[in-house]
Amino acid sequence: MEAFDGQKANRISRVTLPRGSSEIDLASEHSIIEWRSGGHDGGGIAFGLDGMLYISTGDGTSDSDNWVSGQTLDDLLGGVLRIDISETSEDEPYRIPADNPFINLHDARGELYAYGLRNPWRLAVDALTGHVWVGNNGQDLWETVHLVRAGENYGWSVYEGSHPFYQNRRMGPHPLTMPTAEHPHSEARSITGGVVYYGLKWSELRGHYIYGDYGTGKIWSIKHDGEKQLALQEIADTPLAITGFA
């Protein structure tokens, strides 16, 4: 595994739950991947319909992308990773899929699937379409939601959502992809990514990505067909500090 010179790091591990037991065997921990931690860590994980493991990572700092990692491709920060853990060993805890978008780009980490995110808080995969969604915490003025696609650049920290931020910083090698949805801080302060709904109770919301906000308690739904947005609406205004959806 990577060394971070004594700094904190995020780690994703595989552990064993013995059959018939309710307690994880901690001695069975098998570390898969790590990335630096100094604040915004992401930390969402989900398997795609393609069998790959998708992981969200933040820019690693607590304010203003101080490591200037949002637009770089030579580390694992500020984006969504895609790795294959179907066959692992101590020497090779994961494999990089051959069709990952940056695998042949010089000095780029092949694990990266998309980049330019500040703190992608919660990641979900649509159980029918395979679409990958994240809610992304903004900084000064804007919160964003992204339908994540291979090779896209969401702009942080040259942009905050679709809006110029640190224009004196260098943009990565790919053009800005606009957020799928964005909310000003007058209605959202800390977006919490959610789930794609396929329940039976609210048929009008089937196939909608449901997400909310920790600061305001509002909940929205968005419908997307992979090419264009079909609907976006606020569906609840609650007193809750929303940290996740089940």
C-alpha positions as CSV (number, residue, x, y, z in Angstrom):
1,M,0.0,0.0,0.0
2,E,1.0,3.6,-0.4
3,A,2.9,5.5,2.3
4,F,1.7,9.0,3.2
5,D,4.7,10.2,5.3
6,G,2.8,9.8,8.6
7,Q,-0.3,11.6,7.3
8,K,-3.8,10.3,7.9
9,A,-5.3,8.1,5.1
10,N,-8.6,6.7,4.1
11,R,-8.7,2.9,3.6
12,I,-11.1,0.5,2.0
13,S,-10.7,-3.1,3.2
14,R,-12.2,-6.5,2.8
15,V,-13.1,-8.4,5.9
16,T,-14.7,-11.7,6.7
17,L,-18.0,-12.3,8.6
18,P,-17.9,-15.9,9.7
19,R,-20.9,-17.9,8.9
20,G,-23.4,-17.8,11.7
21,S,-21.7,-15.0,13.5
22,S,-22.7,-11.3,14.0
23,E,-19.2,-10.1,14.5
24,I,-16.6,-9.4,11.9
25,D,-13.3,-11.1,12.2
26,L,-10.9,-8.1,12.4
27,A,-7.9,-10.3,11.9
28,S,-9.2,-11.1,8.4
29,E,-8.8,-7.5,7.2
30,H,-7.3,-7.2,3.7
31,S,-6.5,-3.7,2.7
32,I,-7.6,-2.9,-0.9
33,I,-6.8,0.8,-1.5
34,E,-5.9,4.0,0.4
35,W,-5.8,7.7,-0.3
36,R,-4.6,10.7,1.6
37,S,-6.9,12.4,4.2
38,G,-6.8,15.9,5.4
39,G,-10.4,16.9,5.4
40,H,-12.7,16.1,2.4
41,D,-12.6,12.3,2.1
42,G,-15.6,11.2,0.0
43,G,-15.7,7.6,1.0
44,G,-18.8,6.4,-0.9
45,I,-18.5,2.9,-2.3
46,A,-20.9,0.8,-4.5
47,F,-20.6,-2.0,-7.0
48,G,-21.7,-1.1,-10.5
49,L,-23.8,-3.4,-12.8
50,D,-20.5,-4.1,-14.5
51,G,-19.1,-5.7,-11.4
52,M,-16.6,-2.9,-10.8
53,L,-16.2,-1.1,-7.5
54,Y,-16.8,2.6,-7.6
55,I,-15.3,4.8,-4.9
56,S,-15.7,8.6,-4.3
57,T,-12.7,10.6,-3.0
58,G,-12.6,14.2,-1.9
59,D,-9.9,16.8,-2.5
60,G,-8.3,15.7,0.8
61,T,-8.3,19.2,2.4
62,S,-10.7,21.1,4.6
63,D,-10.9,24.3,2.6
64,S,-10.2,25.7,-0.8
65,D,-8.5,22.6,-2.3
66,N,-5.2,23.5,-0.5
67,W,-3.4,20.6,-2.1
68,V,-4.7,21.7,-5.5
69,S,-5.7,18.2,-6.2
70,G,-9.0,18.8,-7.9
71,Q,-7.6,19.2,-11.4
72,T,-4.6,16.8,-11.2
73,L,-4.7,13.2,-12.4
74,D,-1.5,11.9,-10.7
75,D,-3.2,11.1,-7.4
76,L,-6.5,9.5,-6.3
77,L,-8.1,12.6,-4.9
78,G,-11.1,14.7,-5.9
79,G,-13.0,12.2,-8.0
80,V,-14.6,8.8,-8.5
81,L,-12.4,5.7,-8.8
82,R,-13.3,2.4,-10.6
83,I,-11.4,-0.7,-9.7
84,D,-11.8,-4.5,-10.2
85,I,-11.6,-6.6,-6.9
86,S,-13.0,-9.8,-8.4
87,E,-9.5,-11.4,-8.2
88,T,-7.2,-10.2,-5.5
89,S,-4.0,-11.2,-3.7
90,E,-1.7,-9.6,-1.1
91,D,0.6,-8.3,-3.9
92,E,-2.3,-7.2,-6.1
93,P,-5.3,-6.1,-4.0
94,Y,-7.2,-4.8,-7.1
95,R,-6.9,-4.5,-10.8
96,I,-7.4,-1.4,-13.0
97,P,-10.1,-2.1,-15.6
98,A,-8.6,-2.0,-19.1
99,D,-11.5,0.4,-20.3
100,N,-10.9,3.0,-17.6
101,P,-10.7,6.4,-19.3
102,F,-7.3,7.6,-18.2
103,I,-5.4,4.3,-18.2
104,N,-3.2,5.3,-21.2
105,L,-2.8,9.0,-20.2
106,H,0.8,9.8,-19.2
107,D,1.2,10.4,-15.4
108,A,-2.5,9.8,-14.7
109,R,-3.7,7.3,-12.1
110,G,-5.5,4.6,-14.0
111,E,-8.0,4.1,-11.2
112,L,-9.6,7.4,-11.9
113,Y,-13.0,7.3,-13.6
114,A,-13.9,11.0,-13.3
115,Y,-12.4,14.0,-11.5
116,G,-12.9,17.6,-10.4
117,L,-15.0,17.0,-7.3
118,R,-14.6,18.7,-3.9
119,N,-16.2,16.2,-1.6
120,P,-18.5,13.7,-3.3
121,W,-20.6,12.8,-0.2
122,R,-22.5,9.5,-0.9
123,L,-22.4,7.5,-4.1
124,A,-25.1,5.4,-5.6
125,V,-25.6,3.1,-8.6
126,D,-29.0,2.9,-10.3
127,A,-30.0,-0.8,-10.0
128,L,-31.6,-0.8,-13.5
129,T,-29.6,1.5,-15.6
130,G,-26.2,1.3,-13.9
131,H,-25.9,5.1,-13.8
132,V,-23.5,6.3,-11.1
133,W,-24.6,9.3,-9.0
134,V,-22.9,11.5,-6.4
135,G,-23.9,14.4,-4.3
136,N,-21.0,16.9,-4.1
137,N,-20.4,19.4,-1.2
138,G,-19.6,22.9,-2.5
139,Q,-17.7,25.6,-0.7
140,D,-18.8,29.2,-0.9
141,L,-22.0,29.4,-2.8
142,W,-23.1,26.2,-4.7
143,E,-23.9,22.6,-4.0
144,T,-24.0,20.1,-6.9
145,V,-25.2,16.7,-8.0
146,H,-23.6,14.7,-10.7
147,L,-24.5,11.8,-13.0
148,V,-20.9,10.5,-13.2
149,R,-19.6,9.4,-16.6
150,A,-16.2,8.1,-17.7
151,G,-13.6,10.7,-18.3
152,E,-15.5,13.7,-17.2
153,N,-14.1,16.7,-15.4
154,Y,-16.4,18.6,-13.0
155,G,-14.1,21.6,-12.6
156,W,-13.2,21.9,-8.9
157,S,-11.4,24.1,-7.8
158,V,-11.2,26.2,-11.0
159,Y,-15.0,26.0,-10.9
160,E,-17.6,25.6,-8.1
161,G,-20.3,23.8,-10.0
162,S,-20.8,25.8,-13.2
163,H,-19.4,29.0,-11.7
164,P,-15.8,30.3,-11.9
165,F,-13.9,29.9,-8.6
166,Y,-10.1,29.9,-8.6
167,Q,-9.6,31.0,-12.2
168,N,-5.9,31.5,-11.6
169,R,-5.5,27.7,-11.2
170,R,-4.7,25.4,-14.1
171,M,-7.6,23.4,-15.5
172,G,-7.0,19.7,-16.0
173,P,-6.6,18.2,-19.5
174,H,-10.4,17.8,-20.1
175,P,-13.1,20.5,-20.5
176,L,-15.6,21.3,-17.8
177,T,-18.7,19.1,-17.6
178,M,-21.6,21.0,-16.0
179,P,-23.3,19.6,-12.9
180,T,-26.4,17.6,-13.5
181,A,-28.1,19.8,-10.9
182,E,-26.9,22.6,-8.7
183,H,-28.4,24.5,-5.7
184,P,-27.4,27.9,-4.3
185,H,-26.6,28.1,-0.6
186,S,-30.0,29.8,-0.1
187,E,-31.6,26.4,-0.5
188,A,-28.8,23.9,0.2
189,R,-25.7,24.1,2.4
190,S,-24.2,20.5,2.4
191,I,-25.6,18.1,-0.2
192,T,-26.1,14.5,0.8
193,G,-26.2,12.1,-2.1
194,G,-29.0,9.6,-2.1
195,V,-30.5,6.6,-3.9
196,V,-32.4,5.9,-7.1
197,Y,-36.0,5.0,-6.0
198,Y,-37.7,1.8,-7.3
199,G,-40.2,1.4,-4.5
200,L,-43.9,0.7,-4.9
201,K,-45.4,3.4,-2.7
202,W,-44.7,6.5,-4.9
203,S,-44.9,5.3,-8.5
204,E,-44.4,8.9,-9.8
205,L,-40.8,8.8,-8.3
206,R,-39.7,5.4,-9.8
207,G,-36.4,5.8,-11.4
208,H,-35.7,9.2,-9.8
209,Y,-32.5,9.9,-7.9
210,I,-33.5,11.1,-4.5
211,Y,-31.1,13.3,-2.5
212,G,-31.2,15.9,0.3
213,D,-29.3,18.5,2.3
214,Y,-27.7,18.3,5.7
215,G,-28.0,22.0,6.4
216,T,-31.6,22.8,5.3
217,G,-33.3,19.4,5.5
218,K,-34.7,19.7,2.0
219,I,-35.1,16.7,-0.3
220,W,-35.2,16.7,-4.1
221,S,-35.8,14.2,-6.9
222,I,-34.2,14.2,-10.3
223,K,-35.0,12.1,-13.3
224,H,-32.4,11.6,-16.1
225,D,-32.3,9.3,-19.1
226,G,-28.5,9.4,-19.5
227,E,-28.6,12.1,-22.1
228,K,-30.9,14.8,-20.7
229,Q,-32.7,15.8,-17.5
230,L,-36.4,14.9,-17.5
231,A,-37.5,16.3,-14.2
232,L,-36.2,18.1,-11.1
233,Q,-38.3,19.0,-8.1
234,E,-38.2,19.6,-4.4
235,I,-40.3,16.9,-2.7
236,A,-39.9,17.6,1.0
237,D,-38.8,20.3,3.4
238,T,-37.9,18.6,6.7
239,P,-36.3,19.6,10.0
240,L,-33.8,16.8,9.6
241,A,-30.0,17.0,9.3
242,I,-29.8,14.5,6.5
243,T,-26.6,12.4,6.5
244,G,-27.7,9.5,4.2
245,F,-30.5,7.5,2.6
246,A,-31.3,3.8,2.8
